[in-house]
Amino acid sequence: MKFLCICLSFFLVLNVVSAQSFENSQLENSRVRNAKAEKERVLQDICAQSGIDFHSIVNIYIRAFKNEQVVELWVQGDFNSSYEKVKEYVFCDRSGYLGPKRKQGDRQIPEGFYYIDRFNPNSNYHLSLGINYPNPSDYELSTYSNLGGDIYIHGDCQTIGCIPITDDKIKEVYLFAVKAKSNGQLTIPVHVFPYKFGENYPRSASNAREYDPKMDRFWTNIEGGYYYFEKNRRPPFVHINEDGSYEFF
């Protein structure tokens, strides 16, 4: 048992050192350094309004709604507290229609449950946070061989399937993500929904359901993940079944 505790402590130390090295490596890039110089005080003030210390945040959660064209940023200040919504960012542009991305070149913004898997401080769109599209659900539910990829939340104001929020606002989201990862968050969830379930039902959703009869089943499935967070104020653990459907715990 003593040996196990020593090994666990050693692993935790390595994880913290690795995370801190990540932040330092990001700050080697001039765009990240400039973003920090410009925005760090802004982020401290944003968090302070919810009683959170920006420098000690433990987790962040990103939730996007295509119909409302908004990205929500939620922050957990410590492991004993619930997530607080600290900021909303408006899409600068949007391509495609309501409904998931199912193939290369369809201009669709994906819908489903993802996480940040890439930090790109040298992006053509200033700064970019990549998500792990396509995930196993996308592969299972698509009938196409080429599902595309390279989906990001990024700067600038143009898109063929990504979520652009302008150069100014991506600095804030990027720095939040860097800080959370540097503080030990291993996986930063990004959940993308067609619209805010339970609120006004958009006409475009009705059109999407008429266009694709499978939409009802898919949206009913991902709706469960939306309500899990609404009820618990923490992102669900997401499991993907063999048939491509999601389960939430």
N, C-alpha and C positions, 0 to 999 in steps of 0.2 A: 504493500500500500504506500509506503514511504517513497519507494522508487517511482510508483505511478504518479504521485503528487509532484515529485521533482520533474518528471518528464512533462507533465501538464504545464507546470510553471514555466519550464524552458520553452515550450511551444508558444505560450501566451506572450512571453517576452519577444520571441522571434517574430510573432505576428505584429506586435506593436512597432518593433524596429523596422520591419518591412513596410508597414503602412506609412511611418514617418519618412522613410526613404522615398516612397511614392510621392508624397507631397513635395519633398525637396527636388525630386526629378522633374515634377511638373513646373516648379518655379524656375527651373533652368531655361524655360521658354519665355521669351519676352512678352508674348501676349498674355500669359498667365500672370507674370509679374505685374504687368500694367493693370490687368484686371483687379488684382489684389490691392494695388495702390489706390485705385479709383473706387473700389466697391467694398472693401472690407468693413469700413465704418458703417456703410449703408446696411450691410448684412447684420452687423452687431445691433443696430437700431431696430431692424425688422424683427429679429429674434427677441430683443428686450421687451417689445410690446406684448409678447406672450410669456414673459418671465423666463426666457431661455437664454443661456450663455452660448453664443455662436461658437466659441472655441471649444466647448465641451459637448457639443451635440453628439449623440450616439448613433442615430439613424435618420435617414430621410426617406420619403416616399413620394413618388411623382405619379400624378393621376391626370389623364388628359381626356377631354370630351370633344369629339369632332364636330357635332352639331353646334355646340356653344362656342367652339373654337377657343378653348381655354385650357391652359396647363395649370394644375394646382400643385403647390409645393407644400408638403407636410413634413414637420420636424418633430423628432422625439428628443427631448432635452436630457433625459436620463432613463435608465431601464425600468424605473418604477412609475413613469408617467405615461399618459396617453399621447398620441400624436396631435400636434396643433397645426392648423393651416396658417402659414405665415405669409403667403404671397400667391397671387394669381398672375399668370402671364398670358396675354392674348396672342393667338396665332397671328403672324404677320401675313400669311397666305395659306391657302389650303387647296389641294388637288383631289380629284376623284369625287366619290359620293359616299354616303353612309353604307357600311358593309366592310367586311374584312378584305385584306390583300390576299390574293390567291395565285398571282402569276407575275412574272417579269413584265414590266412595261404597262401595267394596268393603271398606273398613277395613283393607286390606292395607298392611304395611310393605314397600316395594319390595325387590327383590333384584337385585343386579347391581353395575355399576361406575360410580361417580358421583364428583363433586367438590363442594366447598363453593362455592356461587355467591352466597351472601348472608350478611351479618352483621347481625343485628337486635338492637341493644341496647335497644330499646323494645318487646320482645315481650310479648304477653299471658301468656307462659310464662317470664317473667323475662328470660332471654337465649336467643337461638336462632341456630343455624347451619343455613342452608338448603342442600339438595343439589339438583343439577340433574335431578331427576326431573320429567317423563319425558325420558329420553335417546333417541337415534335407535333403539336396540335396542328400547326399550319401544314406540315408535311402530310399528315394523315387526312386532313379535310380537303386538301387541294387535289384536283384531277389533272394538274399540269406538272410537267417534269421540271420546268424552270420557274421557281417561285420568286426569283429576284433576291435582293438583299441590300446591304448598305443603307439601312434606315437609321436616321439620326434625329435628335433634337439639336438644332444648330442656329447660328446667327443668320444674317442676311435676311432677305425677304422674297425668296423664290423656292419652289418645291415641286417635285414630281413623286411625292410619296413620303417625304419627311415632314417634320414639324419645325418651321422656322419661327423664331420669336425676336428677331433683330439682333444685331451685334451687341447693343447695349444690354439687353436682358439676358442673353446667353452667358454673359460674364457672371451674373449673379447665380444662375442655376449651376453653371460649371464649378464655381467656387464652393457652393454648397456641397456638390458631389465630391469634390476633392477633399473638403474638410471631413465629411462623413467617412470617406474611405480611409483617410489618414488617421481617423480616430478608431478605426477597427471594423467598420461596416463592410462585410465581405460581399454582400449582394444588395444592390440598390434597385428595388422594384420599380418598374414603369408599367402601369396598367392603362390601357387605352380603350375607351368605350365609345360607342356611336353617339350616345346622348346621355343626359342625366336621367336614369330610370326613376319612375315615380313622379316626374314632373310633367310639364306639358309635352304631349306626344307630338313630335314634329311631323309635318306632312311628308318630308323627305324620307322618313322612316317607313311610312306606309308605301311610298313608291318603291323603296328598296325591297320590301317584303313581297310586293307584287312582281318585281323583277326576278327575285330568287326565292322560291318557296322554302328553301332550307334556312332562310334567315331567321325565321321564328325560333327554330330549335337552337340555333347558335346563340342568338341574343338572350333567350331564356336561360341558357347555360351560363353565360358570362355575367348575367344579371346577379347570379348568386354571389359572385366575388365582389360586386359593387355593394350589395347589402351586407355582406360580412363586415366590410370596413365601416359602413355606416353604423352598424350595431356595436362593434367592438373597438372602434377607433385604433385599430392596428391592422396592417395588411395581412391577408390570410397566407398560410402556407399553401402553395398551389401544386396540386398533383395532376399530371396529364395521363388520362387513361389510354388504353390501346386503341379505342375508337376515336381518339382526338378530343374527347370531351374533358372538361376541367372538373376537379373536385377541390373543395376548400376546407381547410382545417385551421 
